[in-house]
Amino acid sequence: MRRSIRLLIIPILTILMMACGRNATEIAGKIEGGGNRIYALERLDVNRTVLVDSIQTDKSGDFDLKLRQEEPALFILKNEDGNIINLLMSPGEQVRIDATWDNFASGYSLEGSEESEKIRLLVEHMSRTRNDLDSLLSLVDAIDDPEDPRMDLIKNAYASTIIKQKRFTIRFIVENISSLSSIYALYQKYDSQNPVLGESSDLQYFKSVSDSLEVRYPDIALVQSLKADIAQKEGEINTAFKVEKLLEQADEEITGLLDLKIPDLNGDSITLSSLEGDVILVYFWASENPASVESLLRMRSTYQKYHDQGFEIYAISLDNERRRWVQSVDYNEFDWINVSELTYPDSRANLFYNVTSLPSNYLINREGDIIAKNLYGKTLETWLDNLL
């Protein structure tokens, strides 16, 4: 009897071990110059990351990690400096990564994961695009005269680089419509603020990828996250369309400056029109939105550089709690004009300027005309050099 039970148990254990083996993903490799360091492995959904495990390299930079994985998923391997390697692994894959500490994010090679290799190619192409854009902005910084004929050539080259990147991304998506790597392509950005596929018309590519992947991967978390994000984007677009219709039906024609009158920290109402004659950046943010707070922190150096030349920031906080708003302004030392209606989501300013995401900003010239939207960093400074 015991022998019979043993004979039954052995096949069951064998099946279980085989199943576990199929779900065991292995990541191994070597990071030159990155020995005796800890690296974080995080799972990446569409809009958030979750820590999965950590990797400790030996003194030579070698590492080996096994993890149980139930479905294909995006991962990021992050070093202590915040640089990342993107991976798209399926259960049972054995992935080999070779990288260097100094060129961790872009100078790596891998094998054992076809989808991860596709993402590496996407990262490599975007890295070249960013380098080209930075080089063009450096040329702009070196030209003192905004009327210099070379400026037009540089602007055309900049626009051409943007167009080439977008065409590359769309072509990749079309050619890999049934691959999970197409999700990564959908969300690539030139920088932290500017996505490659950021126009409302680009939603068609998100839907096409979602429809294709739902057939092949109907239940995995990554595809479900994509579907949820598409639904949110559709809601934002519909809201923006309704606002546009309301403005079209307004009794008075709205041209030039959309004036606002909002209380500041002291309760004194500051009108936007009172700043006419300055170059104004109307900046929408919220104290509970980390991305917009971080963006404003980076804006301080630009403000200090151009404020005395006639540049002003009119920062509108989409908050509804005064204490949290005031604490954020004081703690982060935001020295420009800070105002808030404290009525969010029922904000008149938000409605007037059709704000659908944070942070958002509008650049207004000395004549009171809105001339650009969502400018940051070197791009904003280039505009200010030409306007001040």
Beta strands, then each sheet from edge to edge (+ up, - down):
strand 1: 24-32
strand 2: 38-44
strand 3: 49-56
strand 4: 62-68
strand 5: 73-78
strand 6: 84-89
strand 7: 94-100
strand 8: 109-111
strand 9: 261-263
strand 10: 269-271
strand 11: 279-285
strand 12: 311-317
strand 13: 337-339
strand 14: 360-364
strand 15: 370-373
sheet 1: 4+ 1- 7- 8+
sheet 2: 3+ 2- 5+ 6-
sheet 3: 9+ 10-
sheet 4: 13+ 12+ 11+ 14- 15+
end
